Amino acid sequence: MQERNLFTDQGYRDCCEIYEREKLENLELYPEVRDTLEELKKLGFRLVIITDADRPHARARLAKVDLLDCFDLLVSADMTGTKKPDPAHFLFALDALGIKPEESLVVGDSIKRDMAPARRLGLKTAYASYGDWRQAEETERCFDFQLNVFQDLMKCIYIFNRSQVKTDPPGKNGLNRH
């Protein structure tokens, strides 16, 4: 709009509204997501969404794909005053749930914005490569597990729990259900 000398504040707001409406209308869930999340909930895991979107937009997207009830906490940019890769989102979630970084698993589709900051904080990480549209830009391998499809998440959790049980003192049982 600026290149063609058409920019106005109202025009910009209108374009943003159209973009958000179209994005929401065309949102589709990856296969098996709901079933996998429900299985995790049955196993006692607490699930959190950490997003750079503001809370109303994030809630609208979750409602559109009927996942609003799957999550225990939504951490949005307007709650922390920052955007990823700032660690504030992750720290907010850890504090809200009262858990330690090593008891958590972050699943994200961006090496730079999800995996790297989570890893620096000591969280376990699973890179959702199937959802990363910037893969060519990402070169740093700073994740513990790679998800090629969403369903790989259950295998990832099994592997983490199995390895934790072998190395933790008696009484600990791997990733806590967070």
Buried (B, 14 or more C-beta within 10 A) or exposed (E): EEEEEEEEEEEEEEEEEEEBEEEBEEEEEBEBBBEBBEBBBEEEBBBBBBBBBEBEBBBBBBEBBEBBEBBBBBBBBEBBEEBBBBBBBBBBBBEBBEBEBEBBBBBBBBBBBBBBBBBEBEBBBBBBBBBBEEBEEBEEEBBBBBBEEBBBBBEBBEBBBEBBEEEEEEEEEBBBBB
